[in-house]
Amino acid sequence: MRIRRNPSPTPTEPPGPEAPRPALEPASALYADSADTLIRGPWTHRFIAANGARFHVAEAGDGPLVLLLHGFPQFWWSWRHQLPALADAGFRAVAMDLRGYGSSDKPPRGYDTMTSATDVAGVIKALGETEAVIVGQDWGGWLAWSMPGLAPEQTRAVAALSMGHPLVMRRALARDARQRKAWRRVLEFQLPMRPERWLTRQDLVAELLNEWSGAGGDFPDEECLDVYRRAIRVPFVAHSAMEYYRWALRSLPRQDGRRFSSAVDRAISVPVLSLHGEEDPFVLMPSVLASHRQVSGPLRFESVPGAGHFLPEEAPEQVTNALLSWLKTL
């Protein structure tokens, strides 16, 4: 059953200490342990050293490497439906926790896209591979679009879900009033410390999961809300998540932002799969369609009726089928 919230909830005080509980009981503690994110399933949990940090990955299968990058406010578990399906189809499916999320390290710095790309390239190398198909949703999609420009040697192909190309998204914020309104949350995230409190104390996670998903589905259910509430309450996760968004906007006039724009402002020649939910209220369809002009190589686009922003979980079967059909062409 999908859980709907009042769009303007009244802030409440955090509940008191909870009794000992199994892994998926309701999240009520103000702080959680990163071990809560090591959820069991048909995959293996590993820790990998790359780019001066330690990263957690969930891995299944053998074959060509498909690296799955999650978005906000999630972690590797958002790919739980695709991991076993990709493995059964003959791929080595690896879902990583990005820097600052889940059970990966949470250093005070390094939430710019250039560092993220170096993290991903380092994880590919640490897995014993030279290249990977990069599949990303939301912020992971932003990173996937960026990989051909920032780490071309490690990027075999790109699948971007629920996200436009970074340059297109930046332009849309300045020129498209509808996209700017859709990204009002990103502007709110620029505030110091307050968004972190909203995430950990006022249940903003549940609000966003409901606000950005399609109206007709059953995502998020109570289990998903519980898992993602606890994941954002792991110390430093909420702050790390906000730092990604803060860099994306604050770097615009800075040298590092201009350097990033220059690096990704080139034609993408590797194969690209673009998937987008027709009811996505956060990244609008025109922004995604405009992003396709950045692609000079093979491009496949599919829209998903009835789905919002969280495609791997809202439409797991459609996403899995689209990925497998596309991967077989590479």
Helices and strands as residue ranges (DSSP letters): G 34-37, E 44-50, E 53-60, E 65-69, G 76-79, H 82-88, E 92-96, H 113-126, E 132-137, H 139-150, G 152-154, E 155-161, H 166-175, H 177-182, H 184-188, H 194-201, H 204-211, H 222-232, H 237-250, H 255-264, E 272-277, H 285-291, G 292-294, E 299-304, H 311-314, H 316-327
